[in-house]
Amino acid sequence: MTSAKPTIAFAGLGAMGGGMAKNLVKNGFIVYGFDVYQPLVDSFVQAGGKAAKTPKEAASNADCFVSMVANAAQNAALLFDGDDAAIQGLKRDTTFILCSTCPPAFAIELRTRLDKDFSRSDVKLLDCPVSGGTIRAADGTLSIFSSGPDADLDNAAAVLETMSGNLYRMGEISNGTKTKTIHQLLAATNIISASEAMGLAATVGLNTKAVMDHVNESDAASFMFENRAPHMLKNDWHPYSALAIILKDAGIVTDTARKEQWPTPLASTAENEYLRGVQAGFLRDDDAKLVQLYLPKSQGDLVAKCVDADVMMTASHQVSKDTIVDLLSGIHLAASVEGMAFCKKLGVDSKTMYEIISKAAGWNAMFTKCIPAMLEKDSWSLADCKEAVEVGKKLAEAVKKCSQINYPCPMAASALQQFSFAVQEGK
């Protein structure tokens, strides 16, 4: 690519990709958009983009190809399958930017296929998964975890910088997806924990709006809670972020961990809850709807109804707003340590990972409160965290109160086990 703005092909114009592609158009790039769903292409054209009927057509017009399709299988098909595949249209020395969330090994597999199966070592493959949600996608302030040869990243800087608010260089190919995988461990545990917490508040009849406000100003705060809880208060299950997305990402986390023979108990518990959501019929709904898993079937709107509960009632069944904070704080701390241990296992720099999570959608308040003191030692166990003893005690009380009213709290129970293991480790 030259100093002039490159022409871009963009595949995958859904909730995230559509915003990213339209933002590139808004910033003066010529963009050819492709998607299998025509209404998404029509919307993109209305925003000033150009339509491509096939991946090949999009590629033949472009200096840079950005892919934001759903998963690894779709990316492989996009690039290689059939006469209309992108590989059939890619010009020499085209940059291919993989922005989809895929397993860490996938970018290496793509590089191998490009080189050996198609003799296209000229294609500059970059591994650049993104995080930040639909609003940040549309305004060009995503976090992007870029990896690949430095010269190729330099060459793609104009495109990457236009799509990002925080742009990180993580090293060689696959380090970008390793970084995103670690981040998604935190995102996945935070999302389901928000449902577990708000379900408890509603079950005992607390004012759920007051609980949400209290949590957001406490050590239990997280990006995901602040984002998802309002959906629950409105009983709004429009798929701003569908369950299918975080289910896929949680599966990448746990699959990667299994291949590394590494335990990720909270991520595994979260994945199981997402699978329960699938069985309940929520796959295409917003992942905030998972709160209904924690409520009686006949009262799926209980969180919304409890917006009108008496704000003067400070506790019910011994469960108070502070109980909700203790439950979330314990889960978040255990998950934060689990994520950083996984980071070390995958060989990603811990200090860089801390900076990334602190600014991204996987953030929680316990992460920024407790992890900095653990960075220098780079030993990732709750036994090495000075706050863990007190946080674990409060979590144990919260889990006990849940048990007394037969309220399911799988994330809190899984977190509590990790605090118990830390006690044994310290003996």
Beta strands, then each sheet from edge to edge (+ up, - down):
strand 1: 8-11
strand 2: 31-34
strand 3: 50-51
strand 4: 64-67
strand 5: 95-98
strand 6: 124-127
strand 7: 130-131
strand 8: 142-146
strand 9: 164-169
strand 10: 315-316
strand 11: 319-320
sheet 1: 3+ 2+ 1+ 4+ 5+ 6+
sheet 2: 7+ 8- 9-
sheet 3: 10+ 11-
end
